Amino acid sequence: MGQQIENAALRGADQVDAALVAESDSALDAITITSLAVASVLVVLIAMARKRVDLAVAAGTIIIVSSFITQVLKRFVLQRPELVEVAGPYVNNSFPSGHTTIAISVLFALLIVVPFRWRGLAMFFSAFYAVAIGAHTLTSKWHRFSDVLGANLIALGVACFVTAVLVKRGALMRVPSGRYPLRVIFVVVPILLSAVATTLIGSVLITLSDIPAVADSTLDYNMYLALHALAAGCSGVVVLIFWWTWRRVDVAAHAQTRQTT
């Protein structure tokens, strides 16, 4: 059933307006080796500006290891099982999504290197873009919903592992309580509402629509809309989960001294 839904969504993407597809293609084409290198260097420079070599290593680990796992799984380990009778591009494995992995892992790396007081601003300028990338991959027919979900979970798992290592080293501390209403109003609430709304919309569409076993323009487009919404929703949920693990958490001032000693 899952493969039938995802195959139908790929067919449904053919009905998307050409201008939207071009916009989606442009956003995905912007993610290259060069842009990844620039983003990685920027993240490392922020950590080094704080004189935190450990944060630079942690951020680099999140980006590099997440992408490495994704590429190894997609290219060498996993094959798409033949559960339904299809031909052509629908049989190719694209799990997990490399573009989604890059977008989400760079966001996670950014969130751990910026000071706590600037984390909301960093999320404002990067979270919505990272969430949109997963949905774009469906519009451009580069990936399926399961590819996006898998990529999100890989990046989240690596980022949480790196965070656990920082905790073990005593590199993190709790930030004194305070009020940050602008962060909540303009960043957290919009991401939360959009994640809940898109997840509900996608779930309702799949529940109320018949699942097409063969090409059907209406049902195929419904499946596309459903999985497009779910892709955006799951990315938003993953971003909020990782943000919550770092809520009121920052690097400890004494960690660099301990490392040098």
N, C-alpha and C positions, 0 to 999 in steps of 0.2 A: 504493500500500500504506500509506503514511504517513497519508493522509487516511482510509482505511478504519479504521485502528487508532484514530485520534483521534476519529472519529465514533462508533465502538463504545464508547470510553471515556466519551464524553458520555452515551450511552444507559445505560451501566453505572452512572453516577453517580446515576441515578434510583433505584437499589436501596439507596443508602446510608441508614443509620438517620436518621430525622428529627432526632433530638437532635444528631447529629454535624453535619448540614447547618446547623442553627441556630447551633451553636458556630462553624462555619466562616464563616457569613454575618456573625455578630457581629464576628469578627476582621477581616474585610474592610471592614465598614462603619465600623470605627474609623479607617480610613485615609481622611481627608478633606483638603480644602484647609486647613482649620483645624489639624488634627493635623500636617500636613506643615509648615505655617508654624511651629508651636510647636517641632517637632523641629529645623527649620533654624535657628531663633533660638537654641535651646539649644546646637547645635553651634558656631555663630558665637560665642556668649558664652564657651564653653570656650576657643576660640582667642584671643579678646580678653583673657580672664583671664591667658593666658600671654603677653600683649602681642605677639601674632603676627598682624598684619594679613594677611600673606601666607597663613597657614594658614586664616584665615577666608574669604579669597577662594577658595582652593583647595577648601575643603569646600563652599562655596556653589556653585562651578562644577560639582562632581561631581553634586550633587543637581539643580540647575536644568538643566544641559545633558543629563544622562541622561534626565530626564523630557521635555524638549523634543524630543529625537531620537525617543523612543518615541511621543509623541503625533503628531508630524509623519508618521512612517512609518505609523502605524495609521490616521490620519484622512485623509491626503492623498496618500500615495505608494503604499502597497501595497494590492493586492486579492487575495483568496483565489482561486487558480486553480481552475476547475471540472474536477477530474481524475477524480471519481467522481460518479455520479448520485445526488444527494440533494436535499432540499428543506427549507424552513423555516430554523431557526436554525443549522443545520449549514453553511450556505453563507456566513454572515457572517464577515468578517475581524475577528479580535481579536488580531492579531500586531503588536507585542509586548504583553506584559502591563504595564499601567501600575502596578498595585498591586505587582507583583514589583519593577519598576524602582525605585519609591519606597522599598520596604523595604530592598533591597540597597544602593542608593546612599546612603541615610541611614546605614546601617551602615558603609560604606566611609568616608564623611565623618567619622563619629565616631572611627574607628580612626586617622585621621591627625591629629586635633586633640588627642586625649588624650595625656598623657605616656606614655612607653614603659612605665614601671613600673605604670601603671593600665590598660594596653591589654587585659590578660587579663580584668580585672574588667568592662571595657566589653563585651568579646565575650561574657562569661558572661551578661550581662543582655540582650543584643540579638541575638546571632547566631542563637540557636535560634528566636526569634520571626521573624526575617527569613527563615530557611530554611522555616519552617512556612507562611508566607504563600503561597509558590509552590504548595505542595500544597493549601492551602485553595482556591485559585482553581479547581482541578479538582473538588473536592468540591462547591462551590457552582455549578459549571457556568458560571463566568464566563470561563474561559480553557481553552485546550488546553495540552498539554505543550510544544509548539513555541513557544507564546507565552512561557512561563516561561523556557525555554532562551534565546530571543532576548533577553528583558529582562535576564537575568543577564549575557549577553555584552556588551550595550550598556553596562550599568553598570560592568562590569569594564574594558572598553576605555576609557571616559572616565576612570575612576579611575587607570588605568595611565598614560594620557596626562598627567594632572595631576601624577602622581608624577614622570614624566620631566621635566616642566617644573621642578619643585622641585629635582630633581637637577641640572639644567642651571644653575640659579641658585645652586647651592652651598648650598641651604637645609637639606640633610640630612646626617647624620653617622652613623657606626657607633657603637653603644652598646658599652661595654666588656663583655667576656664575663662571664657570671654564671649562676647556677642559678635557675630559676623552676619548681620541680617542681609547685606547685599549679596554675599556668597550664596546664602540660602535662597533668596528671592530670584536672583538672575542666573544661577547655575544649577544648584541641586534640584530645586522644584521643577524647572523646565525639563531637565533630563528625566526626572522621575515621572512626571506627567506624560511625557512623550513615550517613555518606555512602557508604561502601563497601558496607555491608549493603543499603541501599535501592537502590543502583544495581544490585547483583548480583541482588536479588530481582526488580526490574523487568525486567532483561534476561532472566532465566531464564523468567519468566512469558510474555514475548512469544515467546521461542524455542520453548517447549514447547506453547504454546496455538495452536490454529488461529485464523486471522485472519478474523473474520466479515464477509462482504460484505453480509449482511442481518441484521436484528435477531435476536439469540440471547441470552437472558438470562444463561446461564452464561458464554459467551465474551465478551459485552459487559462483564460484571463483572470478568472476568479482565483485560481490557484497561484497565479503570478502575484496578484495583489496580496493574497494571504501571506505567502512566503516572503515577499518584499517587506511587508510590515513586521513579520516575525524576525527577519534578519536585523532590522533596525532596533526592534525591541530587545532582542537578546544582547546586542552590543551595548545598549544603554544600561541594561541590568548589570552586565559584567563591569562596566565602568563604575557604577555606583557601589558595587560590592567591594572593588579594590579601594575606591575612595573611602568607604566606610572603615576598612581595616587600618587606614592611615588617619582617620579622623582624630584631631587633636593630638597628633603624633608628629614629632620632628626629630632631627638628629641631635644626639646629646653633645654638649659642648666639649666634654672631656674625652670623647672617643678618639679624636686624632692624637691627643697627648698619650693615651693608653697605647695606641698602635705604635707610636714612635718609641715609647719606652719598651 
